[in-house]
Structures are given as C-alpha cells and as structure tokens.
C-alpha cells in the first residue's frame, strides 16, 4: 500500500501506524530515501522538506526504542526518510534563561555540525529555540546547544529574600541531585526562581530549594502531595500520588483524616485540569499512597495546588463573612471581590479570595482582577471566569476562588476590578 512501509530486513524494525500531517522538517545532513519496502532508492541533500505522514520504527533488542520516520514528497515520488539530524518547524525567537546542570558542547549552527568548545554548569541567556536546541549568548558570541544533561528553560534571575519557616532540603538542581544537606529556618538570599523552586548561593555553591517537600501543598501547609508517578492513557492522566502531612503537623502523634483534590496549572498560570477527589488518613512522618485521575493530559504541568475539602474531621471553610467586599468595578457594582490573600511559591503568585454577585440565577461573568503597585501600574492581571448556576441565591452570597499568576504580587499596593461581560444563561 503506498505510504505504508513494509517490514523488511533493510528497515530492521517494527513499523508503527502512520499519521497524516502537514509540518516542515529541516534536514541538516544528507539523508537516505526509502521506498515502501524500506529499500534505499536515493538521497536528499540538507534542506527544508514538507512532511506528508509521520510514523516510527522500533529498533534495538527486546522492546527496543522508537525512531521517528517521515514520508516526504521528492522528485522520485513520495519516499520515507529516517533522519539522524533534523529539526521540526523553524527557529523561534524567545527571551528567557536556561539552567544547565552539567557541561555542554557549543556549536556554531543549529545542525550541530561545527563544534565550538564547551560551556559549564550555569544559567545562560536564550535568544531562540528550535525543537529542543537553543541559541544562547556567550562571551564568544551566539552559540547553539542541544542539552544532553538535565536543563530547564524559563529560569528567572531575581534578587529577593525568602524566609524559611522549617528545615529545608537543598538540591543541586530542581527535582534532582539531592545534596544531602539542609538549612535551618532563616532568611535566604535568592538569585533565581523556576516554577516553585528558588536558587540561592551557599557553601555548596548554587543550590535549589522549595518551600515544601513534595510537589503540591495547600495554602495552610496542611497536606503535601507528590505527583511523580503518572501517565496519560489516551483519555485520563493516571497518578500514583504520595500524600503526607505538612511540616507544621510533623510532630503530631494522632491520625488525621483529610479530603482533597489537586489543581494543575501551566506556565502561564492557566488551570489545565483538576484531579479526582481522595480521602486519606495521615500519620506524622509517614506517606500514604493514593490513586488520582485527571480528565486531561497534565503531564507537562508547571505548578500544582492541593485544594482541601476536609481536614482533621472538619469541612474546610474558605469563606470570611466579616471581610469587607471592597473591590468593585464602578461601572458594574453587582460583582464584588474581597478577602484577598496572596502567597508566593517561586515564580507563581497564588491568590485566594471570595466573590459575590447581586443577581440570582444562572449567569456567566468574565472579568479582570489587576494587582497594582504604589504608582498605580499593573504588576499582574488575573482573568476571572465566574459561573453561577440556577441555585445561586444572589443578594451577595459569598463564593471562594483561588487562582495563579506567573508573577510576584506579594508587594502589591491595591487591586482593581473590571467586569468585561455578563451573560444570563439558560435563556
């Protein structure tokens, strides 16, 4: 069948199902052309080609590994290629920093054909990105790298002080390379942030830490959840989570019941999924395993928050009835915001508060909540999408909210609200 390569001795592997596409591929080296039987019938020189179909072929012993292959249009007709040095798409200009965990090779070109020395473990300025390769600024000019070791993009150099309230573990790299050392509660001078991690200089050199041990925690530091073991089965993300008490409960000897779910956010602070709810009984100093599911693929999440529904036998109440609902849009005073609290976790500001609407029934409101500095300039903007169902009584009945912004908002001076759109539903 045309467009479907047969399994032959020449292909030396098991072909996976092909998928139609319309993307481009840049070939940096001369690449063999193969027919539908895997036989080599020619070669294509370095150039940009249009991909008609993508597939993969399994190589190696045992289960082996998958190698990508592409069907392209050529002067010989549609032929398959299995390139050794190619990149999808095109070079994309970005303005960010990349943290390198080990020494990496430098190259003069994105094809990595002209080696230009090495660069050691450090934070580098990124000028552009191309499918996993980065153009960076060095003392010798612009160079390309393709990190072989761990590297994280999106590091934000800062100068700030962070107060540690508990003994905190130190790592040589986010999530990796535990130093085996920790520091007692103290003020840490921070030089960079990445997601919910902080970097600081120490007697060990640059080290990383975060304010909680596991991957997610609630605002009161009651419950921590580790999210390392997870996979997407095509319909849901399956998570084998580890749950433990927050640091302030570590000295408790009794068993504490808790009910929770986990909310997931991308690097822009947009919520991308919420887990199923779970109920556990937690004992100080011990982790409990629980299975969670999320209806979306959240494997690339940047930040997560534990949302507590119950703790220590009590329903979690996020409403503060006595707090003034002072944040209002002068042009639409039916919506009011109050009880705003903020906390900072690395690069993310977490905002909690409550809202109330004057009108009863089903409505959908779109609004912007802006955090301003002392000069009245916006330092962060939080989009609000508020949905009220038919049962909402109106008359200012309070509802809680929690949101995330990729900015430091701890020093905000005031808050402004702008109602953008109001829709009456079920009409």
C-alpha positions as CSV (number, residue, x, y, z in Angstrom):
1,X,0.0,0.0,0.0
2,X,1.5,3.4,-1.0
3,X,2.6,5.5,2.0
4,X,2.9,2.4,4.2
5,X,6.4,1.0,4.5
6,X,6.6,-2.8,4.7
7,X,8.7,-4.5,7.4
8,X,11.9,-5.8,5.7
9,X,15.4,-6.7,6.6
10,X,16.5,-3.3,5.4
11,X,14.3,-1.4,7.9
12,X,15.3,-3.8,10.7
13,X,12.5,-3.0,12.9
14,X,8.7,-3.0,13.5
15,X,6.8,-0.1,11.8
16,X,4.2,1.8,13.8
17,X,1.0,3.2,12.4
18,X,1.4,6.3,10.2
19,X,-0.3,9.6,10.8
20,X,-1.0,12.3,8.2
21,X,0.5,15.7,8.9
22,X,1.5,18.9,7.2
23,X,4.6,20.1,9.1
24,X,8.0,21.0,7.9
25,X,11.3,19.3,8.7
26,X,14.8,20.8,8.3
27,X,17.4,18.2,7.3
28,X,21.0,19.2,8.3
29,X,22.7,16.2,6.7
30,X,22.3,14.1,3.6
31,X,19.5,11.6,4.3
32,X,18.7,8.3,2.6
33,X,15.4,8.0,0.7
34,X,13.5,4.7,1.1
35,X,10.6,3.1,-0.7
36,X,7.5,1.5,0.8
37,X,9.6,-1.7,1.4
38,X,12.4,0.1,3.2
39,X,14.8,-0.2,0.3
40,X,17.2,2.7,-0.2
41,X,16.5,4.4,-3.5
42,X,18.4,7.6,-3.3
43,X,19.3,10.5,-1.0
44,X,18.2,14.0,-0.3
45,X,20.6,16.8,0.5
46,X,20.3,19.2,3.5
47,X,17.2,21.3,3.0
48,X,13.7,22.0,4.4
49,X,11.1,19.4,3.4
50,X,7.3,19.1,3.8
51,X,6.2,16.1,5.8
52,X,3.1,14.1,4.5
53,X,3.0,11.4,7.1
54,X,4.8,10.6,10.3
55,X,5.4,7.2,11.8
56,X,8.1,5.4,13.8
57,X,10.0,2.2,13.7
58,X,11.1,0.1,16.6
59,X,14.9,-0.6,16.7
60,X,17.2,-2.5,19.1
61,X,16.9,-5.7,21.1
62,X,13.9,-6.7,23.3
63,X,11.4,-3.9,23.4
64,X,14.0,-1.6,21.8
65,X,13.2,2.0,21.2
66,X,11.2,4.0,18.7
67,X,12.9,6.0,15.9
68,X,10.8,8.6,14.0
69,X,10.3,8.4,10.3
70,X,8.7,10.7,7.8
71,X,7.1,10.4,4.4
72,X,8.1,13.4,2.2
73,X,7.5,14.4,-1.4
74,X,10.6,14.1,-3.7
75,X,11.5,14.1,-7.4
76,X,11.2,10.3,-7.1
77,X,7.7,10.5,-5.7
78,X,6.7,10.1,-2.0
79,X,9.6,8.5,-0.1
80,X,10.4,7.7,3.5
81,X,13.3,9.1,5.5
82,X,14.7,8.3,8.9
83,X,16.9,11.3,9.5
84,X,19.8,11.3,12.0
85,X,20.0,15.1,12.3
86,X,16.8,17.1,11.7
87,X,14.5,19.6,13.4
88,X,10.8,20.2,13.1
89,X,9.3,23.6,12.4
90,X,11.6,26.7,12.4
91,X,13.7,28.8,14.7
92,X,11.6,30.7,17.3
93,X,12.9,33.8,19.0
94,X,12.4,33.8,22.8
95,X,13.6,35.8,25.7
96,X,14.4,33.6,28.6
97,X,17.1,31.9,30.6
98,X,18.2,28.2,30.6
99,X,19.7,26.5,33.6
100,X,22.4,23.9,32.7
101,X,23.1,21.1,35.2
102,X,26.4,19.9,33.6
103,X,28.9,21.0,31.0
104,X,27.5,21.1,27.4
105,X,29.1,21.3,24.0
106,X,28.7,24.6,22.0
107,X,28.1,24.7,18.2
108,X,28.1,27.5,15.6
109,X,24.9,26.2,13.9
110,X,21.6,24.6,14.8
111,X,22.6,21.5,12.9
112,X,25.4,21.0,15.4
113,X,27.9,20.4,12.6
114,X,30.6,22.9,13.8
115,X,31.7,22.4,17.4
116,X,32.9,25.5,19.2
117,X,34.1,24.3,22.6
118,X,32.1,23.8,25.8
119,X,30.1,25.7,28.4
120,X,30.0,24.8,32.1
121,X,27.1,24.4,34.5
122,X,25.5,27.8,34.7
123,X,22.5,30.0,33.8
124,X,22.6,31.1,30.1
125,X,20.6,33.7,28.2
126,X,18.5,32.1,25.5
127,X,17.9,34.1,22.2
128,X,15.9,31.5,20.3
129,X,14.8,27.9,20.4
130,X,14.4,25.2,17.7
131,X,12.8,21.9,18.6
132,X,14.9,21.2,21.7
133,X,18.0,23.1,20.6
134,X,18.8,26.6,21.9
135,X,20.7,29.6,20.6
136,X,22.4,31.3,23.6
137,X,24.5,34.3,24.3
138,X,28.1,33.6,25.3
139,X,31.3,35.6,25.8
140,X,32.4,34.5,22.3
141,X,29.1,35.4,20.6
142,X,26.0,33.5,19.7
143,X,26.2,29.7,20.0
144,X,23.9,26.7,19.8
145,X,23.5,23.9,22.4
146,X,21.5,20.7,22.5
147,X,21.5,19.8,26.2
148,X,22.5,16.2,26.8
149,X,22.1,16.6,30.6
150,X,19.2,18.0,32.5
151,X,18.3,21.6,31.7
152,X,15.3,23.7,32.5
153,X,14.1,26.7,30.4
154,X,12.2,29.6,31.9
155,X,14.6,30.4,34.8
156,X,14.0,34.0,36.0
157,X,17.1,35.7,37.7
158,X,16.0,37.8,40.6
159,X,17.3,39.3,43.8
160,X,15.0,38.7,46.8
161,X,14.8,37.3,50.3
162,X,12.8,34.3,51.2
163,X,12.0,33.3,54.8
164,X,12.3,29.6,55.6
165,X,10.0,28.5,58.4
166,X,11.1,24.9,58.6
167,X,14.3,22.9,58.0
168,X,14.6,22.8,54.2
169,X,16.4,20.3,51.9
170,X,18.9,21.6,49.3
171,X,19.3,20.3,45.8
172,X,21.9,20.9,43.1
173,X,19.1,21.1,40.5
174,X,15.3,21.3,40.7
175,X,13.8,17.9,41.5
176,X,17.3,16.2,41.1
177,X,20.6,15.7,42.8
178,X,19.8,15.9,46.5
179,X,22.9,17.4,48.2
180,X,22.2,15.5,51.4
181,X,22.3,18.9,53.2
182,X,19.6,21.1,54.6
183,X,19.3,24.5,56.2
184,X,17.5,25.6,59.4
185,X,14.8,28.3,59.4
186,X,16.4,31.5,58.2
187,X,16.3,34.3,55.6
188,X,17.6,33.0,52.3
189,X,19.0,35.4,49.7
190,X,17.5,34.1,46.4
191,X,19.2,34.6,43.0
192,X,16.7,32.9,40.7
193,X,13.3,31.2,40.5
194,X,11.9,28.4,38.3
195,X,8.3,27.3,38.8
196,X,8.0,26.7,42.6
197,X,11.8,26.4,43.1
198,X,14.3,29.0,44.4
199,X,18.0,29.2,43.8
200,X,20.5,30.6,46.3
201,X,24.3,30.7,46.8
202,X,25.6,28.5,49.6
203,X,28.8,26.9,51.0
204,X,28.0,24.1,48.4
205,X,27.8,26.5,45.5
206,X,24.5,27.4,43.8
207,X,21.7,25.2,45.3
208,X,17.9,24.9,44.8
209,X,15.1,24.5,47.3
210,X,11.3,24.9,47.6
211,X,9.1,25.8,50.5
212,X,7.5,22.3,50.7
213,X,8.9,18.8,50.3
214,X,6.5,17.3,47.8
215,X,5.1,18.7,44.5
216,X,2.0,20.4,45.8
217,X,0.6,21.8,49.1
218,X,-2.5,23.7,50.2
219,X,-2.4,27.3,51.3
220,X,-2.3,26.4,55.0
221,X,0.6,23.9,54.6
222,X,-1.6,21.1,56.0
223,X,-1.2,18.4,53.3
224,X,1.5,17.8,50.7
225,X,1.1,15.6,47.6
226,X,3.9,14.1,45.4
227,X,2.9,13.6,41.8
228,X,5.9,11.9,40.3
229,X,4.4,8.6,39.1
230,X,1.9,9.5,36.4
231,X,1.0,8.6,32.8
232,X,-1.7,9.6,30.2
233,X,-3.6,6.6,28.9
234,X,-5.2,8.5,26.0
235,X,-8.2,9.5,28.0
236,X,-7.1,10.4,31.5
237,X,-3.9,11.0,33.4
238,X,-3.4,8.3,36.0
239,X,-1.4,9.4,39.0
240,X,0.0,7.3,41.8
241,X,0.4,10.0,44.4
242,X,2.2,10.1,47.7
243,X,0.4,12.1,50.5
244,X,1.8,13.4,53.7
245,X,1.1,15.9,56.4
246,X,2.6,19.4,56.0
247,X,5.6,20.4,58.1
248,X,3.6,22.1,60.9
249,X,1.9,18.8,61.7
250,X,5.0,16.6,61.7
251,X,5.2,16.4,65.5
252,X,1.6,15.2,65.9
253,X,1.1,11.6,67.1
254,X,-2.5,11.2,66.1
255,X,-4.0,10.1,62.8
256,X,-5.5,13.0,60.8
257,X,-8.2,12.4,58.1
258,X,-8.1,14.7,55.0
259,X,-10.1,15.0,51.8
260,X,-8.5,16.8,48.9
261,X,-8.1,17.2,45.2
262,X,-5.2,18.7,43.1
263,X,-5.5,21.6,40.7
264,X,-2.9,21.8,37.8
265,X,-1.6,24.9,36.1
266,X,0.6,25.7,33.1
267,X,3.5,28.1,33.0
268,X,1.1,31.0,32.2
269,X,-0.9,30.3,35.4
270,X,-3.9,28.9,33.5
271,X,-5.7,25.9,35.0
272,X,-5.4,22.9,32.8
273,X,-7.0,20.2,35.0
274,X,-8.3,19.1,38.4
275,X,-7.9,15.6,39.8
276,X,-10.5,13.3,41.3
277,X,-11.1,13.7,45.0
278,X,-9.5,11.5,47.5
279,X,-9.9,10.8,51.3
280,X,-6.9,9.6,53.3
281,X,-5.8,9.1,56.9
282,X,-2.4,10.6,57.5
283,X,0.1,9.9,60.2
284,X,3.0,12.1,61.1
285,X,6.3,11.1,59.4
286,X,4.6,8.6,57.0
287,X,3.5,8.8,53.4
288,X,0.2,7.4,52.2
289,X,-0.3,6.2,48.6
290,X,-3.4,7.2,46.7
291,X,-4.5,6.9,43.1
292,X,-5.8,10.1,41.4
293,X,-7.2,10.7,37.9
294,X,-7.4,13.8,35.7
295,X,-9.6,14.0,32.6
296,X,-6.9,16.0,30.8
297,X,-3.3,15.3,29.9
298,X,-1.4,17.3,32.6
299,X,2.0,15.6,32.3
300,X,3.6,19.0,31.3
301,X,2.1,20.9,34.2
302,X,4.2,23.7,35.7
303,X,2.5,24.2,39.1
304,X,0.0,22.4,41.3
305,X,-2.1,23.2,44.3
306,X,-3.8,21.0,46.9
307,X,-7.4,22.0,47.4
308,X,-8.6,20.8,50.8
309,X,-12.2,19.9,51.2
310,X,-11.8,18.4,54.7
311,X,-9.1,18.3,57.3
312,X,-8.9,16.8,60.8
313,X,-12.6,15.9,60.6
314,X,-13.7,19.4,59.7
315,X,-15.1,20.8,56.4
316,X,-12.7,23.4,55.1
317,X,-14.3,26.8,55.1
318,X,-12.8,29.3,52.7
319,X,-15.4,32.0,53.3
320,X,-14.8,35.0,55.6
321,X,-18.3,36.5,56.1
322,X,-16.9,39.5,58.1
323,X,-14.4,40.7,55.5
324,X,-15.5,43.8,53.5
325,X,-16.2,43.2,49.8
326,X,-14.4,46.4,48.8
327,X,-13.1,45.6,45.3
328,X,-15.7,46.7,42.8
329,X,-16.0,48.0,39.2
330,X,-17.6,51.4,39.4
331,X,-19.3,50.7,36.1
332,X,-20.9,47.4,37.3
333,X,-21.3,47.2,41.0
334,X,-23.2,43.9,41.0
335,X,-20.0,41.9,41.3
336,X,-17.8,42.4,44.4
337,X,-14.5,40.9,45.5
338,X,-12.9,40.6,49.0
339,X,-10.9,38.7,51.5
340,X,-7.9,38.7,49.1
341,X,-4.8,36.8,50.3
342,X,-1.6,36.2,48.3
343,X,1.3,33.9,48.8
344,X,4.4,33.4,46.6
345,X,5.8,30.0,45.5
346,X,8.8,30.6,43.3
347,X,7.7,32.2,40.1
348,X,4.0,31.9,40.9
349,X,1.7,34.1,42.9
350,X,-1.2,32.3,44.4
351,X,-4.4,34.4,45.0
352,X,-7.2,33.3,47.2
353,X,-10.4,35.4,47.9
354,X,-14.1,35.4,47.7
355,X,-16.7,37.0,45.4
356,X,-20.4,37.8,45.5
357,X,-23.0,38.7,42.9
358,X,-26.2,40.7,43.4
359,X,-28.4,38.9,40.9
360,X,-29.8,35.4,41.4
361,X,-29.8,32.5,39.0
362,X,-27.5,31.3,36.2
363,X,-25.0,33.8,35.0
364,X,-21.5,33.7,33.4
365,X,-19.2,36.7,34.2
366,X,-15.9,37.5,32.6
367,X,-13.7,40.0,34.5
368,X,-10.1,41.1,35.1
369,X,-8.6,41.5,38.5
370,X,-5.5,43.6,38.4
371,X,-2.8,44.0,41.0
372,X,-1.2,47.4,41.1
373,X,2.0,48.8,42.6
374,X,2.3,52.1,44.6
375,X,2.5,54.0,41.3
376,X,-0.8,52.6,40.1
377,X,0.9,50.4,37.4
378,X,-0.3,46.8,36.9
379,X,2.2,44.1,38.0
380,X,-0.2,41.2,37.3
381,X,-3.6,40.6,35.7
382,X,-5.8,37.7,36.7
383,X,-8.7,36.8,34.3
384,X,-11.8,35.7,36.2
385,X,-14.5,33.4,34.7
386,X,-17.3,33.1,37.2
387,X,-20.2,30.7,36.6
388,X,-23.3,30.9,38.8
389,X,-25.9,28.1,38.4
390,X,-29.7,28.3,38.8
391,X,-29.4,27.6,42.5
392,X,-27.3,30.7,43.2
393,X,-29.5,32.9,45.5
394,X,-27.9,36.3,44.6
395,X,-28.0,39.1,47.2
396,X,-24.3,38.9,47.6
397,X,-24.0,35.2,48.6
398,X,-20.3,34.5,49.0
399,X,-18.2,32.0,46.9
400,X,-14.5,31.3,47.3
401,X,-11.9,31.4,44.5
402,X,-8.2,30.6,44.0
403,X,-6.1,31.5,41.1
404,X,-2.5,31.6,39.9
405,X,-0.4,34.2,38.1
406,X,3.2,33.9,36.9
407,X,4.4,37.0,38.8
408,X,5.5,38.2,42.2
409,X,2.5,40.0,43.6
410,X,3.4,40.0,47.3
411,X,4.2,43.7,47.3
412,X,1.1,44.9,45.6
413,X,-0.5,48.1,46.8
414,X,-4.0,48.0,45.5
415,X,-6.4,45.9,43.4
416,X,-8.8,46.9,40.6
417,X,-11.7,45.0,39.1
418,X,-13.1,45.4,35.5
419,X,-16.2,43.5,34.5
420,X,-15.9,42.6,30.8
421,X,-19.0,40.6,30.0
422,X,-22.2,39.3,31.7
423,X,-24.2,36.5,30.2
424,X,-27.5,35.3,31.5
425,X,-27.6,31.6,31.0
426,X,-30.5,29.2,30.2
427,X,-32.4,31.9,28.4
